[in-house]
Amino acid sequence: MKKKIAIIGSGISGLSAASYCAQAGNEVHVFEKQDQPGGRARQFQTDNGYTFDMGPSWYWMPDIIESFFNNFGYHATDFYNLVALNPQFEIIFQDGKITVPESYDDLKVLFEDIEKGAGEKLDLFMKSAKYKYDIGMKEFVNKPCHSWLEFLSPKIAGSTLKLNLLTNFRSYVGKYFSNHKLRALMEFPVIFLGASPTKIPALYSLMNYGGYALGTWYPMGGFYQLVLAMQKVAAEQGAYFHFNQNIDQIIVEQGQAKGLIVNGEFLAFDSIIASCDYHHTETLLEPNMRNYDEKYWASRTFAPSCLIYYLGFNERIPNLKHHTLFFENDLDEHVATIYNTKKWPEKPLFYACCPSKTDPSVAPEGCENLFLLIPLATGLSDAESIREKYLYEMLERIEKHTGTMNLKSKLDYKKSYCVSDFINDYNAYGGNAYGLANTLNQTAVLKPSIKNKHVNNLFYTGQLTVPGPGVPPSIISGNIVAKEVNKLKISRYEKAI
């Protein structure tokens, strides 16, 4: 029977869920609080000619994104021009830098030049990482995670030891490489998963394969081109989009969600998928209808929030790559401020994205577009004076690296985004930016459930449930929940309106 399905939020997972639910023949309505799709992956343009992606900027695991489009008869390149970055990125250390080439063969040469024998060890590392990627991204993460029994397939069960689930990532990397630069390079991808490398399972070496071996890419026009493409796919399947729509309440009767109160108006639905913040969704329910109480959420390890600056400069900045990681300070010290002391870092690491190096369309001619990001603890006070202190420190370090003088005086546009903005715009718990950390005790079945335990037809998708944070996992999450909703038998209490 055709269902009428509501999806709350049009982030990556919501767009994915909308596409798959509509493809199955359902009537799908997507409600978005903002005036455009994308959630954290929104984009904005300035009056003086800059275009800024607000969130994701690393286009990794291109095969997962391509698979989404293939499922609807498309290729990613039907929607945007995808270019491989060379170099993929650069890491700046106190005692030098590493520039990561596009070519894997060149990467092996780089490793060997830095540490004798490391080229061959990189092959061994990547062979194991590819195995984890093939099992992890195509088998392990595609489960709804209702029970551990789902993982008893012969392929997964036979792969348990090779997946290194019980080894921490830092120890695992240390078995292959001794040089501190190489170890930092190999540890960097899992920082996106929201925890120290000492807390992340070695399973996630699959990220190294998904990045370094499959390449770092960029869609011309900005990462938002992926959002627009996914929205087009969903709309072509028949999904309807409703913007500037705030969800006030989820109406439940006899264990069934009857519908939503949207901007004060009741709308009836057969099933509801929440692609917005999981904790926020639960506040739209009566307390006895929630999966988890406040103590549960307070006990979780969240991936970081962050301070972001969107900057335009009235001249080009030399010697800066599309992606640059400023790792001159100690990683563990910075991580400790996120998870232990929960304070602003004294010696921060930060990330700089300069898409105008690749894409002239995102800045006026002769100008530069720069996105800066410092990972932070959730729940911090983030007054503008604090934000600006860190901005000027980051600019000084960029000046030192690039040999540029007085970048502050060349600012043509400036906008900050931090903890309180994530709360205001996305109802993000604690102002988190990336969801839950992928620690061992927050993996698979141990993540918040995709299904409400008290409301038969209410489901959750996105970075706070399975499989976890990141763009490719969010695409997968939307597909997982769509399958669950599509097979659900409905029980209508009244005709949908």
C-alpha positions as CSV (number, residue, x, y, z in Angstrom):
1,M,0.0,0.0,0.0
2,K,1.2,3.5,-0.9
3,K,2.3,5.4,2.2
4,K,2.3,9.1,3.0
5,I,5.7,9.7,4.5
6,A,7.0,12.8,6.3
7,I,10.7,13.5,6.5
8,I,11.9,16.1,9.0
9,G,15.0,17.8,7.7
10,S,16.6,18.0,4.2
11,G,20.2,17.2,5.1
12,I,22.2,14.5,3.3
13,S,20.4,11.6,5.1
14,G,17.0,13.2,4.6
15,L,17.6,13.7,0.9
16,S,18.7,10.1,0.6
17,A,15.7,8.8,2.5
18,A,13.4,10.9,0.4
19,S,14.8,9.6,-2.8
20,Y,14.6,5.9,-1.8
21,C,11.1,6.2,-0.2
22,A,9.7,8.0,-3.2
23,Q,11.3,5.6,-5.6
24,A,9.3,2.8,-3.9
25,G,6.1,4.6,-4.9
26,N,5.3,6.5,-1.7
27,E,4.1,10.0,-1.3
28,V,7.0,11.8,0.4
29,H,7.0,15.2,1.9
30,V,10.2,16.8,3.2
31,F,9.9,19.6,5.8
32,E,12.9,21.9,6.2
33,K,13.3,24.6,8.8
34,Q,15.7,26.6,6.6
35,D,14.9,28.3,3.2
36,Q,17.0,25.8,1.3
37,P,18.0,22.1,1.4
38,G,21.2,20.7,2.7
39,G,21.2,21.1,6.5
40,R,24.8,21.4,7.6
41,A,25.8,21.2,3.9
42,R,24.1,24.4,3.0
43,Q,25.7,27.2,0.9
44,F,25.4,30.9,0.9
45,Q,26.4,33.8,-1.4
46,T,27.5,37.3,-0.4
47,D,26.6,40.5,-2.1
48,N,30.2,41.1,-3.1
49,G,30.5,37.8,-5.1
50,Y,31.7,35.0,-2.8
51,T,30.1,31.6,-2.6
52,F,30.7,29.6,0.6
53,D,29.9,26.0,1.4
54,M,28.8,26.1,5.1
55,G,29.8,22.6,6.1
56,P,31.3,19.5,4.3
57,S,34.2,20.2,2.0
58,W,36.0,16.8,1.8
59,Y,34.6,14.8,-1.1
60,W,35.9,11.3,-0.2
61,M,34.6,7.8,-0.9
62,P,33.4,8.8,-4.3
63,D,32.2,5.3,-5.1
64,I,29.6,5.5,-2.2
65,I,28.2,8.8,-3.6
66,E,28.3,7.4,-7.2
67,S,26.4,4.3,-6.0
68,F,23.6,6.6,-4.8
69,F,23.2,8.1,-8.2
70,N,23.5,4.8,-10.0
71,N,20.5,3.5,-8.0
72,F,18.4,6.1,-9.8
73,G,19.9,5.6,-13.3
74,Y,22.5,8.5,-13.0
75,H,26.1,9.2,-12.6
76,A,27.4,12.0,-10.3
77,T,28.9,13.7,-13.4
78,D,25.4,14.0,-14.9
79,F,24.9,16.8,-12.3
80,Y,28.4,18.4,-11.7
81,N,31.9,18.4,-12.9
82,L,34.0,16.4,-10.4
83,V,37.7,17.1,-10.4
84,A,40.5,15.2,-8.6
85,L,42.7,17.4,-6.4
86,N,46.4,17.3,-6.9
87,P,47.8,17.6,-4.3
88,Q,45.0,16.1,-2.3
89,F,46.0,18.3,0.7
90,E,49.0,19.5,2.7
91,I,49.8,19.1,6.4
92,I,51.9,21.8,8.1
93,F,54.1,20.7,11.0
94,Q,56.4,22.6,13.3
95,D,59.4,21.1,11.5
96,G,58.2,20.9,7.9
97,K,55.2,19.8,5.8
98,I,53.8,16.9,3.9
99,T,52.1,17.4,0.5
100,V,49.9,14.5,-0.4
101,P,49.9,13.7,-4.1
102,E,47.0,12.5,-6.1
103,S,48.9,9.4,-7.4
104,Y,49.2,6.4,-5.1
105,D,52.5,5.5,-6.6
106,D,53.8,9.0,-5.8
107,L,52.4,8.7,-2.3
108,K,54.5,5.5,-1.8
109,V,57.6,7.4,-3.0
110,L,56.9,10.1,-0.5
111,F,56.5,7.6,2.4
112,E,59.8,5.9,1.4
113,D,61.6,9.2,1.2
114,I,60.5,10.1,4.7
115,E,61.1,6.7,6.3
116,K,63.0,3.8,4.9
117,G,60.8,0.8,4.2
118,A,57.6,2.9,4.7
119,G,56.6,2.6,1.0
120,E,56.3,-1.2,1.2
121,K,54.5,-0.9,4.6
122,L,52.0,1.5,3.0
123,D,51.1,-1.2,0.5
124,L,50.5,-3.6,3.4
125,F,48.5,-1.0,5.3
126,M,46.4,-0.1,2.3
127,K,45.8,-3.8,1.4
128,S,44.3,-4.3,4.8
129,A,42.4,-1.0,4.6
130,K,40.9,-1.9,1.3
131,Y,39.7,-5.2,2.8
132,K,38.1,-3.3,5.6
133,Y,36.6,-0.8,3.2
134,D,35.0,-3.6,1.0
135,I,33.6,-5.3,4.1
136,G,32.9,-2.3,6.2
137,M,31.3,0.1,3.6
138,K,29.5,-2.6,1.6
139,E,28.5,-5.1,4.4
140,F,29.1,-3.8,7.9
141,V,27.5,-0.3,7.7
142,N,24.5,-1.3,5.7
143,K,22.7,-2.9,8.6
144,P,19.8,-1.4,10.5
145,C,21.5,-2.6,13.7
146,H,18.4,-3.8,15.5
147,S,20.4,-6.8,16.8
148,W,24.0,-8.2,16.7
149,L,22.5,-11.2,14.9
150,E,22.5,-9.1,11.7
151,F,26.3,-9.4,11.7
152,L,26.4,-13.2,11.7
153,S,26.6,-13.4,7.9
154,P,29.4,-15.7,6.8
155,K,31.3,-12.8,5.1
156,I,31.2,-10.6,8.2
157,A,31.7,-13.4,10.7
158,G,34.7,-14.7,8.8
159,S,36.2,-11.2,8.7
160,T,36.0,-10.4,12.4
161,L,39.7,-10.7,13.1
162,K,40.7,-8.9,9.9
163,L,38.5,-5.9,10.8
164,N,40.6,-5.1,13.9
165,L,37.6,-4.0,15.9
166,L,39.3,-4.4,19.3
167,T,42.6,-2.6,18.3
168,N,42.8,1.2,18.7
169,F,43.8,3.2,15.7
170,R,46.9,4.7,17.1
171,S,48.4,1.4,18.1
172,Y,47.5,0.0,14.7
173,V,49.2,2.8,12.8
174,G,52.2,2.5,15.1
175,K,52.8,-1.1,13.9
176,Y,53.5,0.2,10.4
177,F,55.1,3.6,10.8
178,S,57.5,5.3,13.2
179,N,58.0,8.8,11.7
180,H,55.7,11.3,13.5
181,K,54.7,13.0,10.3
182,L,53.6,9.8,8.6
183,R,51.7,8.7,11.8
184,A,49.9,12.1,11.9
185,L,49.1,11.7,8.2
186,M,47.6,8.3,8.7
187,E,45.7,9.3,11.9
188,F,44.2,12.4,10.4
189,P,41.2,10.8,8.5
190,V,39.7,9.4,11.7
191,I,39.7,12.8,13.4
192,F,36.5,13.3,11.3
193,L,35.0,10.4,13.3
194,G,35.0,12.5,16.5
195,A,37.5,11.0,18.9
196,S,41.1,10.6,19.7
197,P,42.9,7.9,17.6
198,T,43.4,6.1,20.9
199,K,39.6,5.6,21.1
200,I,38.7,4.8,17.5
201,P,38.8,1.1,16.4
202,A,41.4,0.2,13.8
203,L,38.5,-0.9,11.6
204,Y,38.4,2.7,10.5
205,S,41.7,2.4,8.6
206,L,39.1,2.0,5.8
207,M,39.0,5.8,5.9
208,N,42.6,5.9,4.7
209,Y,41.7,3.8,1.7
210,G,38.5,5.8,1.0
211,G,40.6,9.0,1.0
212,Y,44.2,8.5,0.0
213,A,43.7,5.5,-2.4
214,L,40.3,6.6,-4.0
215,G,41.4,10.3,-4.0
216,T,40.2,13.6,-2.8
217,W,37.7,15.3,-5.2
218,Y,35.9,18.6,-5.6
219,P,32.6,19.3,-7.4
220,M,33.0,22.5,-9.4
221,G,30.6,25.1,-8.0
222,G,31.1,23.8,-4.5
223,F,30.1,20.8,-2.3
224,Y,26.5,22.2,-2.4
225,Q,26.3,20.8,-6.0
226,L,25.9,17.4,-4.4
227,V,22.9,18.6,-2.3
228,L,21.2,20.1,-5.4
229,A,21.8,16.9,-7.3
230,M,20.3,14.8,-4.5
231,Q,17.3,17.1,-4.2
232,K,16.8,16.8,-8.0
233,V,16.9,13.0,-7.8
234,A,14.4,13.0,-4.9
235,A,12.1,15.4,-6.7
236,E,12.2,13.4,-9.9
237,Q,11.0,10.4,-7.8
238,G,8.1,12.5,-6.7
239,A,9.2,13.9,-3.4
240,Y,7.8,17.2,-2.3
241,F,9.8,19.8,-0.5
242,H,8.5,22.4,2.0
243,F,10.9,25.1,3.2
244,N,10.7,27.5,6.1
245,Q,8.6,24.8,7.9
246,N,9.1,24.3,11.6
247,I,8.0,21.1,13.2
248,D,6.2,21.9,16.5
249,Q,5.2,18.4,17.6
250,I,4.8,14.8,16.6
251,I,1.3,13.6,17.4
252,V,1.1,10.0,18.7
253,E,-2.0,7.9,19.5
254,Q,-2.1,4.3,20.6
255,G,1.6,3.7,19.7
256,Q,1.3,5.2,16.2
257,A,2.5,8.6,15.0
258,K,-0.6,10.2,13.4
259,G,1.2,13.2,12.0
260,L,3.0,16.4,12.6
261,I,2.1,19.9,13.8
262,V,3.9,22.1,11.2
263,N,3.9,25.8,11.8
264,G,0.8,25.3,13.9
265,E,-1.1,23.1,11.4
266,F,-1.8,19.4,11.8
267,L,-0.8,17.2,8.8
268,A,-1.4,13.5,8.9
269,F,1.1,10.9,7.8
270,D,1.5,7.1,7.8
271,S,5.2,7.1,8.7
272,I,7.7,9.7,9.9
273,I,11.4,9.8,9.4
274,A,13.4,12.3,11.5
275,S,16.6,13.5,9.7
276,C,17.1,16.3,12.1
277,D,19.0,16.2,15.4
278,Y,17.9,12.9,17.2
279,H,17.7,14.5,20.6
280,H,15.6,17.4,19.3
281,T,13.2,15.0,17.6
282,E,12.7,13.3,20.9
283,T,11.7,16.6,22.5
284,L,8.8,16.7,20.0
285,L,7.3,13.7,21.8
286,E,5.9,13.2,25.2
287,P,8.6,12.0,27.6
288,N,7.2,8.4,27.8
289,M,7.4,8.1,24.0
290,R,11.1,8.9,23.8
291,N,13.8,6.3,23.2
292,Y,16.3,8.0,25.5
293,D,16.3,10.3,28.5
294,E,18.5,13.3,29.2
295,K,20.9,11.1,31.3
296,Y,21.5,9.0,28.2
297,W,22.4,11.9,26.0
298,A,24.6,13.4,28.7
299,S,26.6,10.2,28.9
300,R,27.3,10.0,25.2
301,T,30.6,10.9,23.6
302,F,29.9,13.5,20.9
303,A,32.1,14.3,18.0
304,P,33.3,17.9,18.2
305,S,31.6,21.2,17.5
306,C,33.8,23.7,15.8
307,L,34.6,27.3,15.1
308,I,34.2,28.2,11.4
309,Y,35.2,31.4,9.6
310,Y,34.0,32.2,6.1
311,L,36.5,34.7,4.7
312,G,36.9,36.6,1.5
313,F,40.2,38.4,0.6
314,N,40.6,41.1,-2.0
315,E,43.8,39.5,-3.3
316,R,45.1,36.0,-3.9
317,I,47.0,34.1,-1.1
318,P,50.2,32.4,-2.5
319,N,51.5,29.0,-1.4
320,L,48.1,27.8,0.0
321,K,46.6,24.5,-1.2
322,H,42.9,23.7,-1.7
323,H,43.0,21.8,1.6
324,T,45.6,22.6,4.3
325,L,45.9,21.1,7.8
326,F,47.8,23.2,10.3
327,F,49.3,20.6,12.7
328,E,52.1,22.7,14.2
329,N,50.8,22.0,17.7
330,D,50.2,18.8,19.6
331,L,47.2,16.7,18.4
332,D,46.6,15.0,21.8
333,E,46.7,18.3,23.7
334,H,44.0,19.7,21.4
335,V,41.9,16.5,21.6
336,A,42.1,16.6,25.4
337,T,40.5,20.1,25.4
338,I,37.6,18.5,23.4
339,Y,36.9,15.4,25.5
340,N,38.6,15.9,28.9
341,T,38.9,19.6,30.0
342,K,36.2,20.8,27.6
343,K,37.6,24.2,27.1
344,W,38.9,26.4,24.3
345,P,42.3,25.1,23.1
346,E,45.4,27.1,24.0
347,K,47.4,25.7,21.1
348,P,44.8,24.7,18.5
349,L,45.1,22.8,15.3
350,F,43.0,24.0,12.4
351,Y,41.9,23.3,8.9
352,A,41.9,25.7,5.9
353,C,39.9,25.1,2.8
354,C,40.6,27.5,-0.2
355,P,38.3,26.3,-3.0
356,S,39.1,29.4,-5.1
357,K,42.5,27.6,-5.8
358,T,40.5,25.1,-7.9
359,D,37.2,26.9,-8.7
360,P,37.3,30.5,-9.9
361,S,33.5,30.8,-9.6
362,V,33.5,30.9,-5.8
363,A,35.3,34.3,-5.5
364,P,35.5,37.5,-7.5
365,E,38.3,37.7,-10.0
366,G,41.7,38.2,-8.3
367,C,40.2,37.4,-4.8
368,E,40.4,34.4,-2.5
369,N,37.7,32.3,-0.8
370,L,38.9,30.8,2.5
371,F,37.1,28.5,5.0
372,L,38.8,28.0,8.4
373,L,37.8,25.4,11.0
374,I,38.9,24.6,14.6
375,P,37.4,21.5,16.2
376,L,36.0,22.4,19.7
377,A,34.3,20.8,22.7
378,T,30.5,21.0,22.6
379,G,28.7,23.3,25.0
380,L,31.3,26.1,25.0
381,S,30.6,29.8,25.4
382,D,31.4,31.3,22.0
383,A,31.2,35.1,22.2
384,E,32.3,37.0,19.1
385,S,35.4,38.3,21.0
386,I,36.6,34.7,21.7
387,R,35.9,33.8,18.0
388,E,38.0,36.7,16.7
389,K,40.9,36.0,19.0
390,Y,41.2,32.6,17.3
391,L,40.6,34.0,13.8
392,Y,43.6,36.3,14.2
393,E,45.8,33.5,15.5
394,M,44.9,31.4,12.5
395,L,45.6,34.3,10.1
396,E,49.0,34.8,11.6
397,R,49.9,31.1,11.1
398,I,48.7,31.3,7.5
399,E,50.9,34.4,7.0
400,K,53.9,32.5,8.4
401,H,53.2,29.5,6.1
402,T,52.5,31.5,2.9
403,G,54.8,34.5,3.4
404,T,51.9,36.8,3.1
405,M,51.8,40.1,5.1
406,N,48.8,41.5,7.1
407,L,45.9,39.3,5.9
408,K,43.6,41.1,8.3
409,S,43.9,44.3,6.2
410,K,42.9,42.4,3.1
411,L,39.7,41.0,4.4
412,D,36.8,41.6,2.0
413,Y,34.2,39.5,3.8
414,K,34.0,37.8,7.2
415,K,31.4,35.6,8.9
416,S,31.8,33.3,11.9
417,Y,29.9,30.2,12.8
418,C,30.2,28.3,16.1
419,V,28.6,26.3,18.9
420,S,25.5,28.5,19.5
421,D,24.9,28.8,15.7
422,F,24.7,25.0,15.4
423,I,22.2,25.0,18.3
424,N,20.1,27.8,16.7
425,D,20.1,26.6,13.1
426,Y,20.1,22.8,13.6
427,N,18.8,22.3,17.2
428,A,22.1,20.4,17.6
429,Y,22.6,18.8,21.0
430,G,25.3,20.8,22.8
431,G,26.1,22.5,19.5
432,N,27.7,19.4,18.1
433,A,28.8,19.6,14.4
434,Y,29.5,16.0,13.5
435,G,27.1,13.8,15.6
436,L,28.3,11.0,17.9
437,A,31.9,9.8,18.0
438,N,32.5,6.5,16.4
439,T,34.0,4.9,19.5
440,L,33.8,1.2,20.1
441,N,31.0,1.5,22.6
442,Q,29.1,3.7,20.2
443,T,29.3,1.4,17.1
444,A,26.6,-0.5,15.3
445,V,23.9,-1.8,17.7
446,L,25.3,0.5,20.5
447,K,24.3,3.6,18.6
448,P,20.9,5.2,19.1
449,S,18.3,3.1,17.4
450,I,16.9,4.0,14.0
451,K,13.4,3.0,15.2
452,N,11.4,4.4,18.0
453,K,10.7,1.7,20.6
454,H,7.3,3.1,21.6
455,V,6.0,4.6,18.3
456,N,5.7,2.0,15.6
457,N,6.0,4.2,12.6
458,L,8.7,6.8,13.7
459,F,12.2,6.4,12.5
460,Y,15.5,8.3,12.8
461,T,18.3,8.8,10.3
462,G,21.5,10.8,10.1
463,Q,24.7,11.4,12.0
464,L,23.4,10.5,15.5
465,T,22.3,7.0,14.5
466,V,23.7,4.2,12.2
467,P,26.1,4.1,10.5
468,G,27.6,7.4,11.8
469,P,28.9,10.9,10.9
470,G,30.1,12.0,7.4
471,V,28.5,12.5,4.0
472,P,28.8,8.9,2.6
473,P,27.5,7.3,5.9
474,S,24.6,9.8,5.9
475,I,23.7,8.7,2.4
476,I,23.8,5.1,3.5
477,S,21.8,6.0,6.6
478,G,19.0,7.4,4.5
479,N,18.9,4.2,2.4
480,I,18.8,2.0,5.5
481,V,15.9,3.8,7.1
482,A,14.0,4.0,3.8
483,K,14.1,0.2,3.5
484,E,12.7,-0.1,7.1
485,V,9.9,2.3,6.3
486,N,9.1,0.8,2.9
487,K,8.5,-2.7,4.4
488,L,6.4,-1.4,7.4
489,K,2.7,-2.3,7.3
490,I,0.6,0.8,8.0
491,S,-2.4,1.3,10.1
492,R,-4.3,4.4,9.3
493,Y,-6.5,6.1,12.0
494,E,-7.8,8.7,9.6
495,K,-7.4,9.8,6.0
496,A,-4.2,11.7,5.5
497,I,-4.7,15.3,4.6
